Amino acid sequence: MILPIVAYGDPVLRKVGKEIDADYPELSKLIANMKETMYNANGVGLAAPQIGRAIRLFLVDATPFADDEDLDENERKALENFNRVFINPKILKEEGDEWAFNEGCLSIPNINEDVFRQETITIEYQDENFEKHTEVLSGMAARVFQHEYDHIEGVLFTDKLSSLKKRLIKKKLENISKGKITPLYRMRFPNAKKR
């Protein structure tokens, strides 16, 4: 089932997610619904807060980036299979130079800005079967992970922008929270006026 994506301005997007365990109600159904919602919106990631749940769960499918001709062969190969469920993830280490990439977010449609993130991260997480994994991600895989990880920490990519950039997009953000946009997918707006 396609779920509505929570728009900028909803308090759930500012909550730090709670850890979950294998007894979380209807988890496999939730994951399936999140995947369907993410693909319907042409996203490469979706975090539980974006569908109104303040829990430490997100999905990533960065395989579309594998077709990017600007990436080197190793990075393209890494992205070909980067389609995962992350439960209770942790970033253990961040390293390398920060680099900019133009990011967007399903909760903040029609706004894209350059965001600086570190190139390589070491992570720990559980998969949908609650098996534990430790991995090192770099490049685009690390970036997508960090973006979604920020969501379960109550952080949005717009928080990482300069104060000038924030001022320039302030009105657009207000319009998103009020539902004064026409999204290409189902959304829930926190401050929309009832008709």
Stockholm file with secondary structure:
# STOCKHOLM 1.0

chainA/1-195         MILPIVAYGDPVLRKVGKEIDADYPELSKLIANMKETMYNANGVGLAAPQIGRAIRLFLVDATPFADDEDLDENERKALENFNRVFINPKILKEEGDEWAFNEGCLSIPNINEDVFRQETITIEYQDENFEKHTEVLSGMAARVFQHEYDHIEGVLFTDKLSSLKKRLIKKKLENISKGKITPLYRMRFPNAKKR
#=GR chainA/1-195 SS CCCCEECTTCGGGGSCCBCCCTTSTTHHHHHHHHHHHHHHTTCSEEEGGGGTCCBSEEEEECGGGGGCTTSCHHHHHHHHTCEEEEEEEEEEEEEEEEEEEEEEETTEEEEEEEEEEEEEEEEEEECTTCCEEEEEEEHHHHHHHHHHHHHHTTCCGGGGSCHHHHHHHHHHHHHHHTTCSCCSSCEECTTCCCC
#=GC SS_cons         CCCCEECTTCGGGGSCCBCCCTTSTTHHHHHHHHHHHHHHTTCSEEEGGGGTCCBSEEEEECGGGGGCTTSCHHHHHHHHTCEEEEEEEEEEEEEEEEEEEEEEETTEEEEEEEEEEEEEEEEEEECTTCCEEEEEEEHHHHHHHHHHHHHHTTCCGGGGSCHHHHHHHHHHHHHHHTTCSCCSSCEECTTCCCC
//
